[in-house]
């Protein structure tokens, strides 16, 4: 048994885009993503149509995951705002969870597709493709900015990113911009690195087990790491979803204590503070 490791996803085929010279590359990770999305949509639709007060086993599993994530989001974002962002957080968690677990399915490395005389794996976990994780991280970045602007307005969002004395605000703003952009890298590379490393680790364990042949060690060695990958897949999906939630909540949160700042300190002030200060000055006159 040869150990096959490829960092980049492998191309299964190309689809020409009508009216252009561009081609859509169908990679093994993209193909697996379509299978995962299709399976989740079909199962979700069947559960929604056949939902009962006494849930079935499949309905109970999905209700348990939904309630688990909803409680986490409500504990951090509150009731009303949590209901607004929960569809995104819950969708990210469920999709990434099952995308991570596809690497544990039989046939991930044994089913091959012939392309130009080469045998390449037909299936690959979507999360083991850096393109996929970057795309999800970009979605998170855009949603965070939309949440910040919706909550504070454009000017308020800029002030929210440049708090502190006026002479230091520009530096804090630059640091905040770098921090926002670095989240794309941290979210995408964390998920990709852990899932890809788990895929390589399982491949190594399968190779070792094949060399050992029939023995207790050869049978138990891959099983132990399979259970570890189940745990790690859950943890990585949860971490990505919770970090997305935290970033959105922080961007939409209103700063407390602005009303205590006085104009003589050279700090940003909310419009309500300015009006209050003007009213006091008028009363004093």
Backbone torsions as a table, in degrees:
resi	resn	phi	psi	omega
1	UNK	NA	119.4	179.5
2	UNK	-88.7	140.2	177.6
3	UNK	-86.4	118.3	-177.9
4	UNK	-108.7	116.5	-178.9
5	UNK	-129.1	122.7	176.5
6	UNK	-132.4	125.0	179.1
7	UNK	-71.2	-45.2	-179.6
8	UNK	-82.8	146.7	175.9
9	UNK	-65.9	149.8	-176.5
10	UNK	-100.7	141.2	-173.0
11	UNK	-83.2	125.6	175.7
12	UNK	-89.9	-32.5	-178.9
13	UNK	-173.2	175.1	-179.3
14	UNK	-129.9	139.6	178.6
15	UNK	-121.6	121.7	-179.5
16	UNK	-74.9	137.4	177.3
17	UNK	-88.5	119.2	-176.4
18	UNK	-58.1	138.0	177.5
19	UNK	83.9	-2.2	-180.0
20	UNK	-135.6	170.4	174.9
21	UNK	-94.6	9.1	-177.2
22	UNK	-85.3	155.6	177.3
23	UNK	-128.3	141.1	175.4
24	UNK	-94.6	117.0	-178.6
25	UNK	-81.6	124.7	175.8
26	UNK	-97.5	100.6	179.3
27	UNK	-92.4	167.8	-179.8
28	UNK	-67.4	-32.9	177.4
29	UNK	-72.0	-37.5	177.2
30	UNK	-65.7	-40.3	178.0
31	UNK	-63.6	-41.8	177.6
32	UNK	-66.3	-36.8	177.0
33	UNK	-60.9	-41.7	177.8
34	UNK	-62.6	-39.4	178.5
35	UNK	-65.0	-42.6	180.0
36	UNK	-65.2	-46.3	179.6
37	UNK	-62.5	-43.5	178.8
38	UNK	-62.7	-42.9	179.8
39	UNK	-64.5	-41.7	179.6
40	UNK	-66.3	-39.6	179.2
41	UNK	-65.8	-42.9	-179.5
42	UNK	-66.2	-47.4	-179.6
43	UNK	-64.3	-42.4	178.7
44	UNK	-62.3	-41.8	178.8
45	UNK	-65.8	-40.2	179.1
46	UNK	-66.1	-40.2	178.9
47	UNK	-65.4	-42.4	-179.3
48	UNK	-64.8	-37.5	-178.0
49	UNK	-76.9	-29.5	-176.6
50	UNK	-109.0	19.4	-179.2
51	UNK	-64.8	137.5	179.8
52	UNK	-132.9	164.3	177.6
53	UNK	-66.1	-32.4	174.1
54	UNK	-101.7	97.2	-170.2
55	UNK	-69.7	151.0	172.2
56	UNK	-77.8	-179.9	-177.7
57	UNK	-65.2	-44.1	-179.5
58	UNK	-66.2	-43.0	178.2
59	UNK	-62.5	-38.5	179.3
60	UNK	-63.1	-39.7	-179.7
61	UNK	-63.7	-46.6	-178.8
62	UNK	-69.4	-36.5	177.1
63	UNK	-66.9	-36.2	178.3
64	UNK	-64.9	-45.1	178.7
65	UNK	-64.8	-41.1	-179.6
66	UNK	-64.9	-45.7	-179.7
67	UNK	-66.2	-38.0	178.3
68	UNK	-60.0	-48.4	-179.4
69	UNK	-70.1	-36.7	-179.6
70	UNK	-63.4	-41.2	178.4
71	UNK	-64.5	-39.5	178.2
72	UNK	-63.9	-43.9	-179.1
73	UNK	-67.3	-42.1	179.8
74	UNK	-65.5	-34.2	179.7
75	UNK	-67.8	-24.6	-178.3
76	UNK	-102.5	-31.5	-172.8
77	UNK	-112.3	-5.6	-177.2
78	UNK	83.2	170.9	-172.2
79	UNK	-66.8	-57.9	-173.7
80	UNK	-67.7	-51.1	-178.9
81	UNK	-65.9	-33.6	179.2
82	UNK	-62.8	-38.6	179.3
83	UNK	-66.7	-27.7	-179.6
84	UNK	-74.9	-39.1	-176.1
85	UNK	-96.3	-8.8	-176.8
86	UNK	-61.5	-39.9	179.0
87	UNK	-54.6	-40.9	178.8
88	UNK	-69.0	-47.6	-177.2
89	UNK	-63.5	-45.6	-180.0
90	UNK	-64.7	-39.2	179.2
91	UNK	-65.6	-44.2	177.5
92	UNK	-59.6	-44.8	-177.8
93	UNK	-63.1	-49.9	-175.7
94	UNK	-66.9	-43.1	-179.1
95	UNK	-64.6	-48.2	-178.8
96	UNK	-64.9	-37.2	-179.5
97	UNK	-59.8	-52.0	-177.8
98	UNK	-74.0	-28.6	174.4
99	UNK	-65.5	-39.4	176.9
100	UNK	-65.7	-40.5	-176.2
101	UNK	-74.2	-14.0	177.3
102	UNK	-63.0	-25.4	178.1
103	UNK	-67.0	-12.4	179.9
104	UNK	-95.0	-6.1	-177.0
105	UNK	-75.0	147.2	175.3
106	UNK	-63.3	141.6	177.4
107	UNK	95.6	-2.5	-179.0
108	UNK	-63.2	-31.4	-179.8
109	UNK	-115.9	-8.3	-175.5
110	UNK	-101.2	-22.9	177.5
111	UNK	-88.5	120.8	-174.8
112	UNK	-118.7	160.2	179.2
113	UNK	-126.7	131.5	-178.4
114	UNK	-83.8	120.8	177.6
115	UNK	-132.2	112.7	-179.9
116	UNK	53.2	42.2	178.3
117	UNK	79.4	1.8	179.6
118	UNK	-106.5	141.8	178.0
119	UNK	-97.8	112.2	179.5
120	UNK	-120.2	151.2	-180.0
121	UNK	-60.7	134.3	179.9
122	UNK	-73.9	-32.9	-174.7
123	UNK	-119.3	146.6	175.9
124	UNK	-154.3	138.7	-179.9
125	UNK	-56.3	129.6	179.9
126	UNK	-58.0	-34.0	-178.5
127	UNK	-72.0	-14.5	176.3
128	UNK	-85.1	7.5	176.7
129	UNK	-109.7	119.7	-177.4
130	UNK	-63.0	-30.8	177.5
131	UNK	-60.1	-40.2	-178.6
132	UNK	-68.6	-45.0	-178.4
133	UNK	-68.2	-35.9	176.4
134	UNK	-65.6	-39.6	178.7
135	UNK	-61.0	-44.0	178.4
136	UNK	-67.2	-36.7	177.8
137	UNK	-66.7	-36.3	176.9
138	UNK	-66.7	-37.9	175.3
139	UNK	-60.7	-44.5	177.7
140	UNK	-60.4	-44.9	-179.4
141	UNK	-59.9	-46.1	-179.1
142	UNK	-64.5	-43.2	-179.4
143	UNK	-64.4	-38.2	178.2
144	UNK	-61.7	-44.5	180.0
145	UNK	-67.0	-39.1	177.9
146	UNK	-64.2	-40.9	178.9
147	UNK	-64.1	-40.5	179.5
148	UNK	-66.0	-43.7	179.8
149	UNK	-68.8	-39.6	179.1
150	UNK	-63.8	-34.6	-177.7
151	UNK	-82.6	-39.8	-172.9
152	UNK	-110.6	-15.7	-169.0
153	UNK	83.6	168.6	-177.4
154	UNK	-64.4	-48.6	-179.5
155	UNK	-66.1	-42.3	178.9
156	UNK	-63.3	-36.4	177.4
157	UNK	-64.4	-41.4	178.0
158	UNK	-65.2	-40.3	176.5
159	UNK	-65.4	-36.6	179.6
160	UNK	-63.2	-29.5	179.7
161	UNK	-90.2	-6.5	-177.7
162	UNK	-135.0	58.3	179.9
163	UNK	-81.8	154.5	178.9
164	UNK	117.0	-172.8	179.4
165	UNK	-60.3	150.0	-177.4
166	UNK	-60.5	-37.3	-177.9
167	UNK	-69.1	-18.5	-179.3
168	UNK	-107.4	-6.3	-172.8
169	UNK	-62.6	-38.9	-177.6
170	UNK	-63.8	-38.3	179.6
171	UNK	-69.2	-42.4	177.8
172	UNK	-64.1	-35.7	178.3
173	UNK	-64.9	-43.4	178.6
174	UNK	-63.2	-40.6	178.4
175	UNK	-64.3	-39.8	-179.8
176	UNK	-67.1	-38.3	177.7
177	UNK	-63.7	-44.2	177.8
178	UNK	-62.5	-39.7	178.7
179	UNK	-63.5	-41.8	178.9
180	UNK	-63.2	-43.6	-179.1
181	UNK	-70.0	-33.7	-179.7
182	UNK	-67.4	-21.3	177.8
183	UNK	-64.8	-31.5	176.8
184	UNK	-61.7	-43.8	-179.2
185	UNK	-68.5	-45.2	-176.6
186	UNK	-65.2	-44.1	-179.8
187	UNK	-64.6	-46.5	-175.1
188	UNK	-71.2	-46.0	-175.8
189	UNK	-73.3	-31.5	177.6
190	UNK	-62.9	-49.7	-179.1
191	UNK	-66.6	-46.6	-179.8
192	UNK	-61.2	-46.6	-176.4
193	UNK	-62.2	-43.6	-178.5
194	UNK	-68.7	-43.2	-178.8
195	UNK	-70.2	-42.5	179.2
196	UNK	-65.4	-40.6	177.5
197	UNK	-63.0	-39.7	177.0
198	UNK	-64.1	-37.6	178.0
199	UNK	-63.9	-43.6	178.7
200	UNK	-65.7	-41.5	-179.3
201	UNK	-61.5	-43.7	178.2
202	UNK	-64.2	-38.9	177.1
203	UNK	-61.4	-40.7	177.7
204	UNK	-64.9	-42.6	-179.5
205	UNK	-65.3	-39.1	176.7
206	UNK	-63.8	-39.0	179.3
207	UNK	-65.7	-43.3	178.4
208	UNK	-63.3	-42.9	179.4
209	UNK	-63.6	-35.7	178.9
210	UNK	-69.2	-33.5	178.3
211	UNK	-70.7	-41.5	-178.9
212	UNK	-68.6	-26.0	-177.6
213	UNK	65.9	-140.7	-174.1
214	UNK	-82.0	109.8	175.2
215	UNK	-165.9	166.1	180.0
216	UNK	-64.6	-42.0	179.7
217	UNK	-64.6	-42.5	-179.1
218	UNK	-64.4	-29.4	178.9
219	UNK	-83.1	-38.7	-174.0
220	UNK	-84.2	-26.5	-174.9
221	UNK	-59.2	-50.2	179.1
222	UNK	-68.0	-31.9	-177.0
223	UNK	-62.6	-41.8	-180.0
224	UNK	-59.4	-44.8	-177.6
225	UNK	-74.3	-25.3	174.1
226	UNK	-63.7	-44.8	177.9
227	UNK	-65.3	-36.8	177.2
228	UNK	-64.5	-38.8	179.2
229	UNK	-68.3	-31.9	173.8
230	UNK	-61.2	-45.1	178.8
231	UNK	-66.0	-46.1	-178.3
232	UNK	-65.6	-36.6	177.4
233	UNK	-62.5	-39.8	177.1
234	UNK	-66.4	-44.0	-177.5
235	UNK	-64.1	-43.6	-178.8
236	UNK	-66.3	-38.3	176.6
237	UNK	-64.9	-41.4	179.9
238	UNK	-67.0	-41.3	-179.6
239	UNK	-63.3	-45.1	-179.8
240	UNK	-62.3	-45.4	-178.5
241	UNK	-66.3	-42.7	-178.3
242	UNK	-69.6	-38.0	176.4
243	UNK	-64.4	-39.1	175.1
244	UNK	-60.1	-44.2	178.6
245	UNK	-61.6	-45.4	-178.0
246	UNK	-63.3	-42.7	179.6
247	UNK	-62.4	-41.5	179.6
248	UNK	-65.9	-44.7	-179.3
249	UNK	-62.6	-42.8	179.6
250	UNK	-65.3	-38.7	-179.9
251	UNK	-69.1	-33.9	-177.0
252	UNK	-91.3	-9.2	-176.0
253	UNK	-71.6	141.2	175.3
254	UNK	-90.9	134.4	-179.8
255	UNK	-70.1	133.6	175.5
256	UNK	-94.7	144.1	176.9
257	UNK	101.2	-2.4	177.6
258	UNK	-64.5	-31.8	-177.6
259	UNK	-68.8	-12.6	-179.7
260	UNK	-89.4	-11.7	-178.4
261	UNK	-79.0	140.4	178.7
262	UNK	-104.6	154.2	-174.3
263	UNK	-66.5	-24.8	-177.1
264	UNK	-71.2	-11.3	-176.9
265	UNK	-90.8	-2.7	176.1
266	UNK	69.5	31.4	179.9
267	UNK	-111.6	160.3	177.9
268	UNK	-61.9	141.7	179.8
269	UNK	-131.2	146.8	176.7
270	UNK	-76.4	155.0	179.2
271	UNK	-56.2	-34.4	-179.9
272	UNK	-63.9	-34.6	179.5
273	UNK	-68.4	-38.3	-179.8
274	UNK	-65.1	-44.0	179.3
275	UNK	-63.0	-40.1	-180.0
276	UNK	-64.6	-40.5	178.9
277	UNK	-65.2	-38.8	178.7
278	UNK	-66.6	-38.3	179.3
279	UNK	-64.9	-41.8	179.1
280	UNK	-64.7	-39.3	-179.6
281	UNK	-64.3	-40.0	179.1
282	UNK	-65.5	-40.6	178.9
283	UNK	-65.0	-35.6	-179.7
284	UNK	-69.5	-32.6	178.5
285	UNK	-69.4	NA	NA
